[in-house]
Amino acid sequence: MKNDLKIQLARELAFEQPSPCPDVGIRAGVDPLHPVFRSRVTTSFASWNVLELHEHRDVKVVAVRTVEEHGSGAGSGRFVGGITPAHTACEIRAARFFAGESALLFSSRNQAILTTVTALCGEGTIVIGPVLSALPLADACALVGAEYAEFDEEDELRGLLERYRLAKRVLVVVEGLSSLTGKRLNATKFFSALEQAGAWGIVDETAAIGHSGLRGSGSAEEVPSSPALLARLIGFNILAAGELAALVGPIELRELLVYRSRYVRLETAPPTLSAAAVHRALDLAEVAIAHRERLLIRSKMVNAALKVQGWSVVSEDTSPLVAIWSESHTQAREVQEALLQRGIVVDALPARSLRKMGAVVRIMLSTGHTDEEVARLMDGLLEIRKRLPCLEL
């Protein structure tokens, strides 16, 4: 049987004409901002390497030194030797950076939110999240029997808080800066609403870290603490390549998760080199004042130019994340494909939820982009807009 199969495959192979394998996808290039598409170097406006720290020499040196001293990871859980001095130092640095009492490292944002919800919530608990959130909040609620609700605008959130004012526990999870639309959270009003309702809040600072605020710590500079603040959730993919996340909050929250969650106790600790790299990247991000000023100026110019061209820009001009709204994912993909033909890479992301349908063309600006590359992006979008005058955006 095996020989018959090999014979049949050999016969089909004999009819094939030798030809080079076509390059049909986007592949890694010399750096994160210049991938290769069909043997052509392109300019990526889809990379989270906003501050150019992924390839920074200091981050690499620290990561290599940590691997030499401790290995890539302990290969064991937190309670049986999985935590190295690099993990402890990173947790202390993250807590200080976001004005918190303590921090707890996780391998990813998804794991952090799953652990928190399943450890603190259950039947009779209400979890409220943004309508376009990418976090697995509904999945976490399904695991423990908690109820999940979504909101879009601030008035809807206040209405939900009023509706569930007698619930056993209400947990609200929001993004300091939406990773999909680029809209920024009004932290003062948000925490005021939670304090009045007696709810708990988790703010996801993943998309804001590094470039928002004087020190790059997002809403932690606007509202460093609040009686309603349970924790800040941070994914460090903007600062360092690789998955690593942290929950920054009270010491009691850290201890409760460590002792109550089976995942934290038994699962393998995050890679040691990632913890060391993030520690160094936080040091670099805190003093990157010139980079933040440059990004602010560039984002304002790009937002203004896109609005003049006629695009429906939903992001704020204080963020390097620029989002163009579309009523369908097909339309967003058309714009993405047209830019790709011009050597420019952007994201076309569906914006689907229980109550809202659409898509965004997401543009990630970086300090590594030259003025010529940004100008080429704007020229390409202008040409596309002129050729698609009936496009509903």
Backbone torsions as a table, in degrees:
resi	resn	phi	psi	omega
1	MET	NA	-43.6	-179.4
2	LYS	-66.1	-41.4	-179.8
3	ASN	-65.8	-39.9	178.0
4	ASP	-60.1	-40.7	179.3
5	LEU	-64.1	-43.7	179.4
6	LYS	-63.3	-36.9	179.6
7	ILE	-66.4	-43.8	179.7
8	GLN	-63.4	-41.8	177.9
9	LEU	-64.5	-39.5	179.6
10	ALA	-64.2	-36.9	179.0
11	ARG	-65.7	-43.5	178.8
12	GLU	-66.6	-37.3	179.5
13	LEU	-64.2	-32.0	-178.3
14	ALA	-65.6	-26.2	-179.3
15	PHE	-85.0	-9.6	-178.9
16	GLU	-80.6	136.2	176.4
17	GLN	-88.7	128.5	179.9
18	PRO	-62.6	130.4	179.4
19	SER	-153.6	151.1	179.3
20	PRO	-65.2	144.0	179.5
21	CYS	-69.5	125.7	-178.8
22	PRO	-69.5	147.3	176.7
23	ASP	-90.1	105.4	-172.1
24	VAL	-106.0	2.6	-176.9
25	GLY	-138.1	174.9	177.4
26	ILE	-87.0	129.6	-175.7
27	ARG	-125.6	165.4	-178.1
28	ALA	-61.8	144.1	178.3
29	GLY	-118.6	-149.6	-177.4
30	VAL	-73.0	-23.8	177.1
31	ASP	-156.1	169.3	-176.3
32	PRO	-61.1	-22.9	-177.1
33	LEU	-90.2	-3.9	-177.4
34	HIS	-137.4	71.9	176.9
35	PRO	-75.0	174.5	-177.9
36	VAL	-112.0	131.1	175.7
37	PHE	-127.6	114.9	-179.2
38	ARG	52.7	50.8	176.8
39	SER	66.5	16.4	-179.7
40	ARG	-121.2	131.2	177.4
41	VAL	-74.1	127.0	-179.0
42	THR	-114.0	175.6	175.0
43	THR	-111.1	121.7	-176.7
44	SER	-94.7	124.0	169.3
45	PHE	-110.4	32.7	179.1
46	ALA	-124.5	8.3	-177.5
47	SER	-93.1	140.9	176.8
48	TRP	-83.6	7.7	179.4
49	ASN	-79.5	61.0	-170.8
50	VAL	-66.0	-40.4	-176.4
51	LEU	-101.2	10.2	179.9
52	GLU	58.9	39.7	-179.7
53	LEU	-99.0	-14.3	-178.6
54	HIS	-59.6	-38.6	-176.8
55	GLU	-107.5	15.4	-177.0
56	HIS	-65.9	138.4	-175.1
57	ARG	-61.6	-42.1	-178.6
58	ASP	-62.3	-38.2	179.1
59	VAL	-66.3	-41.9	179.6
60	LYS	-65.2	-42.8	-178.0
61	VAL	-62.1	-44.0	180.0
62	VAL	-64.9	-41.0	179.9
63	ALA	-64.1	-43.3	179.8
64	VAL	-64.7	-43.3	179.9
65	ARG	-62.8	-38.7	179.6
66	THR	-66.7	-39.9	177.8
67	VAL	-63.7	-39.2	178.7
68	GLU	-65.0	-35.0	-176.8
69	GLU	-85.4	-40.4	-172.1
70	HIS	-119.7	-8.0	-172.0
71	GLY	83.7	173.8	-178.6
72	SER	-70.7	-25.1	178.8
73	GLY	-173.8	158.3	-178.4
74	ALA	-75.7	-20.8	179.5
75	GLY	70.8	23.3	-179.2
76	SER	-148.5	171.7	-177.0
77	GLY	-75.4	172.6	-176.2
78	ARG	-61.3	-37.9	-174.9
79	PHE	-84.6	-7.5	-177.0
80	VAL	-126.4	43.8	173.4
81	GLY	93.2	11.6	-177.9
82	GLY	-79.3	-13.3	-177.8
83	ILE	-100.8	121.3	179.3
84	THR	-100.1	171.2	174.8
85	PRO	-58.0	-29.0	178.1
86	ALA	-66.0	-39.5	177.1
87	HIS	-64.2	-46.5	-178.4
88	THR	-61.9	-43.9	179.7
89	ALA	-64.2	-38.3	179.5
90	CYS	-66.7	-40.3	178.9
91	GLU	-64.4	-41.3	178.5
92	ILE	-64.7	-41.7	-179.3
93	ARG	-67.0	-41.0	179.5
94	ALA	-64.9	-41.4	178.4
95	ALA	-62.1	-42.8	179.4
96	ARG	-67.0	-38.5	-177.5
97	PHE	-64.2	-36.7	-177.1
98	PHE	-105.2	19.9	174.1
99	ALA	56.9	40.6	178.5
100	GLY	-112.1	169.9	-180.0
101	GLU	-79.7	-36.4	-177.4
102	SER	-155.4	169.9	178.8
103	ALA	-141.0	154.9	178.3
104	LEU	-134.3	123.1	-176.9
105	LEU	-82.7	144.8	174.5
106	PHE	-133.0	163.0	179.9
107	SER	-74.1	-22.3	179.8
108	SER	-159.6	165.6	176.4
109	ARG	-64.5	-42.2	-179.0
110	ASN	-59.6	-42.3	-179.9
111	GLN	-67.7	-35.4	178.7
112	ALA	-63.2	-45.1	-177.7
113	ILE	-73.6	-35.8	176.5
114	LEU	-63.3	-41.9	179.3
115	THR	-64.8	-44.0	-177.2
116	THR	-65.1	-48.9	-177.1
117	VAL	-65.9	-43.7	-178.0
118	THR	-71.2	-24.4	179.5
119	ALA	-84.3	-29.1	-172.8
120	LEU	-109.6	-16.7	-173.6
121	CYS	-115.0	165.2	179.0
122	GLY	-172.7	-160.4	178.9
123	GLU	-61.6	135.7	-177.2
124	GLY	91.0	-5.4	179.2
125	THR	-97.9	142.0	179.2
126	ILE	-111.8	127.8	174.7
127	VAL	-113.6	126.8	-177.9
128	ILE	-117.8	132.4	-179.4
129	GLY	-138.4	166.3	179.0
130	PRO	-64.9	151.5	-175.7
131	VAL	-64.8	-26.4	-178.0
132	LEU	-114.1	25.7	-178.2
133	SER	-69.7	140.8	177.0
134	ALA	-93.6	-3.3	-179.8
135	LEU	-74.6	147.3	-178.4
136	PRO	-79.4	55.9	-177.3
137	LEU	-70.2	-43.1	179.8
138	ALA	-64.0	-37.9	179.3
139	ASP	-65.4	-42.9	-179.8
140	ALA	-63.9	-39.9	178.9
141	CYS	-65.3	-38.4	-180.0
142	ALA	-63.6	-30.9	-178.8
143	LEU	-68.1	-31.0	-174.7
144	VAL	-116.8	3.2	177.8
145	GLY	80.3	17.8	177.0
146	ALA	-82.2	159.5	179.2
147	GLU	-94.3	138.9	-178.1
148	TYR	-117.0	136.1	177.7
149	ALA	-135.1	153.0	-178.4
150	GLU	-119.4	153.9	174.6
151	PHE	-138.3	156.1	179.8
152	ASP	-112.4	-52.7	-178.7
153	GLU	-110.0	168.0	-177.2
154	GLU	-62.5	-36.7	179.3
155	ASP	-63.4	-36.6	178.1
156	GLU	-66.3	-38.5	177.9
157	LEU	-63.1	-44.7	179.0
158	ARG	-63.1	-36.4	177.3
159	GLY	-65.2	-39.8	177.9
160	LEU	-67.7	-39.6	177.9
161	LEU	-63.2	-36.5	177.6
162	GLU	-69.7	-39.8	-178.5
163	ARG	-64.6	-38.0	-175.5
164	TYR	-104.0	27.7	-175.1
165	ARG	-64.8	-23.4	-179.3
166	LEU	-99.7	8.2	-179.2
167	ALA	-68.0	157.9	-179.8
168	LYS	-59.1	-43.4	178.2
169	ARG	-157.0	139.5	177.5
170	VAL	-123.2	124.8	178.9
171	LEU	-119.6	123.6	-179.1
172	VAL	-112.3	127.1	179.9
173	VAL	-116.4	124.7	-179.2
174	VAL	-134.6	167.0	174.8
175	GLU	-103.0	132.6	175.4
176	GLY	-61.9	-35.1	172.9
177	LEU	-141.1	121.8	-177.1
178	SER	-63.7	125.2	179.1
179	SER	-73.3	-9.5	179.8
180	LEU	-103.3	-46.4	-174.9
181	THR	-105.2	-14.6	-179.4
182	GLY	77.1	11.4	178.3
183	LYS	-80.9	141.1	-175.8
184	ARG	-100.0	143.6	180.0
185	LEU	-78.3	136.9	170.9
186	ASN	-86.1	91.8	-171.5
187	ALA	-62.6	-36.4	-178.7
188	THR	-62.2	-49.0	179.9
189	LYS	-68.1	-36.2	-178.6
190	PHE	-62.4	-51.0	-178.5
191	PHE	-70.2	-29.4	175.8
192	SER	-63.5	-42.9	178.8
193	ALA	-64.9	-40.5	-179.8
194	LEU	-67.7	-39.6	-179.5
195	GLU	-64.8	-38.7	179.1
196	GLN	-67.0	-34.0	-177.3
197	ALA	-90.4	-8.5	-177.6
198	GLY	71.8	26.8	-179.1
199	ALA	-95.5	165.6	175.5
200	TRP	-103.1	151.7	-179.0
201	GLY	-132.5	141.8	171.2
202	ILE	-121.2	126.4	179.9
203	VAL	-108.5	121.7	178.4
204	ASP	-87.8	111.8	-176.9
205	GLU	-99.3	14.7	-172.5
206	THR	-58.4	-45.4	-176.4
207	ALA	-80.9	-11.9	-176.4
208	ALA	-101.5	-17.6	-173.1
209	ILE	-62.1	138.5	174.4
210	GLY	93.9	-38.4	-174.4
211	HIS	-117.1	-8.8	-178.7
212	SER	-106.6	128.7	-178.8
213	GLY	93.0	166.5	-178.6
214	LEU	-63.6	-38.0	-179.1
215	ARG	-101.8	-5.0	-179.5
216	GLY	86.1	19.4	-177.8
217	SER	-104.3	20.4	172.8
218	GLY	60.9	-134.8	-175.7
219	SER	-71.0	-9.6	177.6
220	ALA	-65.2	-20.4	176.0
221	GLU	-84.7	-32.6	179.7
222	GLU	-76.1	-47.9	178.2
223	VAL	-134.1	88.7	-176.3
224	PRO	-66.6	-28.7	-178.8
225	SER	-149.8	158.2	178.6
226	SER	-162.1	147.5	175.8
227	PRO	-60.9	-20.5	-178.8
228	ALA	-95.4	-3.7	-176.4
229	LEU	-81.8	109.8	175.7
230	LEU	-79.6	-46.8	-178.3
231	ALA	-168.6	162.7	167.6
232	ARG	-110.4	131.7	-180.0
233	LEU	-101.6	128.1	-176.7
234	ILE	-131.4	124.2	167.3
235	GLY	-101.4	131.4	-169.5
236	PHE	-96.8	21.5	-175.8
237	ASN	-69.8	-16.5	173.7
238	ILE	-72.1	-35.6	-174.3
239	LEU	-88.2	-37.8	-176.0
240	ALA	-142.7	142.7	179.1
241	ALA	-66.7	145.3	-179.9
242	GLY	103.6	160.7	-177.4
243	GLU	-88.8	124.8	172.4
244	LEU	-161.6	136.6	-178.3
245	ALA	-139.3	166.5	179.7
246	ALA	-149.4	149.0	169.3
247	LEU	-107.5	122.8	-179.7
248	VAL	-111.5	121.5	-177.9
249	GLY	-170.2	-158.0	-179.1
250	PRO	-65.4	155.9	177.3
251	ILE	-60.8	-36.6	-178.5
252	GLU	-62.8	-36.4	177.9
253	LEU	-65.0	-43.8	179.2
254	ARG	-59.8	-47.7	-178.3
255	GLU	-66.4	-37.2	179.5
256	LEU	-64.2	-44.0	179.1
257	LEU	-66.4	-39.4	-178.7
258	VAL	-63.8	-40.7	-174.7
259	TYR	-89.8	-24.1	-177.6
260	ARG	-94.2	-33.9	-175.0
261	SER	-84.1	125.4	176.0
262	ARG	-69.6	-30.7	179.9
263	TYR	-62.3	-50.7	-176.7
264	VAL	-61.3	-37.4	-176.9
265	ARG	-74.1	-38.7	-167.6
266	LEU	-104.9	-27.3	-177.0
267	GLU	-72.9	155.5	178.6
268	THR	-62.9	138.3	179.9
269	ALA	-65.2	155.8	177.2
270	PRO	-58.7	158.0	-179.3
271	PRO	-56.4	138.0	-179.4
272	THR	-63.9	-40.6	-177.7
273	LEU	-64.9	-33.3	177.4
274	SER	-65.3	-41.1	178.7
275	ALA	-62.9	-43.8	179.3
276	ALA	-66.1	-40.0	-179.7
277	ALA	-65.2	-41.9	178.9
278	VAL	-65.4	-39.8	178.0
279	HIS	-56.4	-48.8	-179.6
280	ARG	-68.5	-37.2	179.9
281	ALA	-65.3	-35.0	176.1
282	LEU	-63.6	-39.9	176.9
283	ASP	-60.7	-43.4	-178.4
284	LEU	-69.8	-39.7	-178.7
285	ALA	-65.9	-35.3	-176.9
286	GLU	-63.7	-30.8	-177.9
287	VAL	-103.1	8.7	-178.2
288	ALA	-84.7	54.8	-176.5
289	ILE	-67.0	-42.6	179.8
290	ALA	-63.2	-38.5	178.0
291	HIS	-62.7	-41.9	-179.5
292	ARG	-66.9	-39.3	178.3
293	GLU	-65.0	-39.8	179.2
294	ARG	-65.7	-41.6	178.5
295	LEU	-64.1	-38.5	-179.9
296	LEU	-63.0	-46.4	179.8
297	ILE	-62.9	-44.0	-177.6
298	ARG	-66.4	-41.8	-178.7
299	SER	-65.3	-38.1	177.8
300	LYS	-64.7	-40.8	179.3
301	MET	-65.6	-44.3	-178.6
302	VAL	-66.4	-44.3	178.5
303	ASN	-59.8	-45.0	-179.8
304	ALA	-63.5	-42.9	-179.4
305	ALA	-64.7	-40.3	-179.9
306	LEU	-66.4	-37.8	178.2
307	LYS	-66.1	-37.8	176.9
308	VAL	-64.4	-37.0	179.0
309	GLN	-69.3	-18.6	177.6
310	GLY	106.4	8.4	178.3
311	TRP	-78.5	152.0	177.1
312	SER	-89.8	92.3	-177.7
313	VAL	-88.7	121.9	-178.4
314	VAL	-103.7	-11.6	-179.9
315	SER	-81.6	165.7	177.7
316	GLU	-92.2	150.9	-174.4
317	ASP	-80.0	6.1	176.1
318	THR	-99.6	8.1	-177.6
319	SER	-122.3	141.1	175.3
320	PRO	-72.8	-6.0	175.7
321	LEU	-91.5	110.5	-178.1
322	VAL	-107.2	124.5	-176.4
323	ALA	-121.1	127.3	175.7
324	ILE	-104.6	122.5	-175.8
325	TRP	-83.6	141.6	176.4
326	SER	-134.7	150.8	-179.0
327	GLU	-79.4	-12.7	179.3
328	SER	-146.5	152.1	177.8
329	HIS	-67.9	-30.4	179.1
330	THR	-61.8	-43.4	178.7
331	GLN	-64.4	-42.1	178.7
332	ALA	-63.3	-38.7	178.1
333	ARG	-65.9	-34.1	177.3
334	GLU	-61.8	-43.4	177.5
335	VAL	-65.1	-42.3	178.8
336	GLN	-60.7	-45.9	-179.2
337	GLU	-64.8	-40.1	-179.5
338	ALA	-64.9	-39.1	177.7
339	LEU	-69.9	-35.5	179.7
340	LEU	-64.1	-34.9	175.4
341	GLN	-63.6	-23.3	179.1
342	ARG	-97.2	11.0	176.7
343	GLY	80.9	25.5	-178.3
344	ILE	-126.7	131.6	-177.9
345	VAL	-108.5	124.6	173.4
346	VAL	-132.6	169.7	177.7
347	ASP	-96.2	139.1	169.3
348	ALA	-117.0	107.0	-170.0
349	LEU	-116.8	132.0	174.9
350	PRO	-70.4	140.2	177.5
351	ALA	-114.1	79.0	-175.2
352	ARG	-113.9	142.0	176.2
353	SER	-154.9	-166.1	-179.2
354	LEU	-69.9	-24.2	-172.4
355	ARG	-131.1	-2.0	-174.6
356	LYS	-138.5	135.9	-179.2
357	MET	-129.1	140.0	178.5
358	GLY	165.5	-158.8	179.2
359	ALA	-160.9	164.0	176.2
360	VAL	-133.1	147.2	166.4
361	VAL	-97.7	111.7	-174.4
362	ARG	-101.6	129.5	-179.8
363	ILE	-117.6	121.4	179.1
364	MET	-103.7	110.4	178.2
365	LEU	-83.3	147.0	-178.4
366	SER	-137.5	155.2	175.0
367	THR	-68.2	-15.7	179.3
368	GLY	-81.1	-13.4	177.7
369	HIS	-75.2	134.7	176.3
370	THR	-80.9	164.1	177.7
371	ASP	-62.0	-34.7	179.3
372	GLU	-65.7	-39.0	179.5
373	GLU	-67.8	-40.0	177.5
374	VAL	-65.7	-40.6	178.8
375	ALA	-63.6	-37.7	178.6
376	ARG	-66.5	-36.5	175.3
377	LEU	-61.5	-47.5	-177.9
378	MET	-66.7	-38.6	177.3
379	ASP	-63.8	-40.9	179.0
380	GLY	-64.1	-43.1	178.9
381	LEU	-66.2	-36.6	177.6
382	LEU	-64.1	-43.7	179.0
383	GLU	-64.1	-40.9	179.1
384	ILE	-64.8	-41.5	-179.3
385	ARG	-63.4	-38.1	-179.9
386	LYS	-69.7	-34.3	-178.1
387	ARG	-81.5	-13.8	178.6
388	LEU	-123.2	63.3	-176.0
389	PRO	-66.9	-23.0	-177.6
390	CYS	-93.6	4.0	-178.8
391	LEU	-66.7	123.9	-178.7
392	GLU	-87.7	104.0	-178.7
393	LEU	-125.4	NA	NA
